[in-house]
Amino acid sequence: EIFSAKLGDDEDLAVFLCSLLLALGDEKAEVVIAELDNLVTHAFVVTELNEKFFLLDPSQKHAFNEFAGKKEEVLQKYSFQGAKIKRFLYKFNHFNYEQFIE
């Protein structure tokens, strides 16, 4: 439905992208739900390839390599509608779930 109707919120799109990456053999891809500094939550995908960290946000247009490099630098550089990442709330994929808040 996401693909055919071209509809979905940020979480739908992130889960869809992560599923596609898993189908292509990327077992490191994870959906991250983060709290931004404007207190809004936002979903995106993180993965690693050849010791390079990638943050992929299918809900906004950006070049594939725009948010790629060292993890700390990528997370510092990334923003969504002008808001920066405040903290990760949880992340998951087909194999794992990790919650960062109580």
N, C-alpha and C positions, 0 to 999 in steps of 0.2 A: 504493500500500500504506500509506503514511503516513497519508493522508487517510481511507481506508476502515477500516483497522484501528485508527486513532488511536494508533499506536505510533511511536516513533522517539527516538533520543537527541538531545542538543542540536545536534550537527552535522547530523543528518538534518533536523531542524526548521528550522535556519538556512538550509540549502541550499534547502529547499522554499519558505520565505518569500522568499528572494532570487529564486528562479525565478518566483514569482508576481509580484513587483514588476517584474521584467524584462518579463514578459508584459504588464504594464500600462503599459509604456513607460519605466520608471525604469532608465536605464542607469547610474546612479551607485550603485545598491545593491551592497554587497559583503558577503560572509561574512567575518567576522574570527574567527580562532582566537587567543585571548589566554591568557597565563599569569596566574593570579590570585595574590594574595599568600599564599595557602595552598598554592601550587605545583601546583594543579590547573589543567588547561586547560579552557576553556569557549568555546563558539561562540555568536555572535550576529550580527546584521545591522546595518550602518551605512549611512546614505544622507543625502542633502541635498535639501531642497526649499525653494525661495524663500529661499535663503541661511541656512537653519536646519538644523542637524545633528541627526539622529535616530539613536538606538541602540534597536533593536528586539530583544527577547529572547523568542522564541516558546516557550521552555522554562519561563518563569515568567509569572505573571499580573501585569500592570501596565497602567496607563492609557497610551494611545498617546502622549500628550504628556509622560509622566513623565520620560523621558530625552530631552528636546528642548531645543535652544537653542544656545549657543556650544559648540563642540567640546570645549574644555578643561574647561569647567564640567560638561558632560554626563559625560565620562569620569571626572571626579573624583567625581561624585555616584553613579554606577552601582555596584552590587554584586550578587553572586550568592551566595546563602546566607551572607551576611555577609562575603564575601571581595571585596576591591577588585581592580581591574585593576593588575597589576604591569607588564606589557608586552605588546605585540602580538607574536605569533610569525609569523603570515602572514595575508594577506587575499587574496581572489579573487572573481571573478565570471566571467561568460561571456566577457569580453574580456581580463581581466588577471589576473596572479598576482604577488604581491609578498611576498618572504620577508624578515623582519627579523632573523633569527639566522643564524649560520654553522654 
